[in-house]
Amino acid sequence: MKIDLFLTAGTLTKADVKGKAVVIIDVLRSSTSICAALENGAKGIIPVDGPGQAGEIWTKIGPDTAILAGERDGVKIENFSLGNSPGEFTAEAVAEKLVIMSTTNGTPIFEKAASAKLVLACGLVNIGTVVDRLVETGLDLVIVCSGRNGGFSIEDTLCGGMIIDLLERQHEVTSKLNDAASLARLLYRSNQENVHDTIASGEHGQYLQEIGFEADLETASRVDSIDVLPVLTEGRLVNMNDAEGR
């Protein structure tokens, strides 16, 4: 399996993803919140670039069917119902609704990856489920780290490295890695016993603690705590575990 990892999405092109499986990672926090929403009964998540686009879609779909969620600089967008804390995506808030989500780093990437054969959202919370699907497909893989404000983030890179480690060690996949993928694997293997502390020590982790979201780091660090498989289908992320009766 050829595995290319992008430390940020800045240079990602349609040619990079064509015919491949793409895994989009935003550990802090949109991937984790997407998983929480699907676990709690959301019909799907529509990832969008900006708040304006989100508002337009919400107006078309209607408030009885859809809910707005998102953040800028970690803080809930004004007039949105939910921010980007996984704890907000309760069954009471999202069950049977479409969640239109706009976040600073994670959600804009899905449009760039839409031409791929398979697009998955991954955090630490659902990493095992994602890896199992990757093994089933056997496709070459592109891992895209959302990063932070266009730059490197330790938590997304660590998660990408864990994907590679699981493929190689647990599933005995023979891989061919680009340099960024090799770096991510090394980062994970050097910190696999200290995942939470490594995330908490990163820039984004420190920032979220400073603005009162320390609990989100705890949630996002719980490996395999949410058994969902968010797959991009016709512009929305749906839980394929539900669709396939898993």
Secondary structure by P-SEA (a helix, b strand, c coil): cbbbbbcccccccccccccbbbbbbccccaaaaaaaaaaacccbbbbbccaaaaaaaaaaaccccbbbbbccccccccccccccccccccccccccbbbbcccccccccccccccccbbbbbccccaaaaaaaaaaaccbbbbbbbcccccccaaaaaaaaaaaaaacccccccccccaaaaaaaaaaaaccccaaaaaaacaaaaaaaaacaaaaaaaaacccccbbbbbbcccccccccccccc
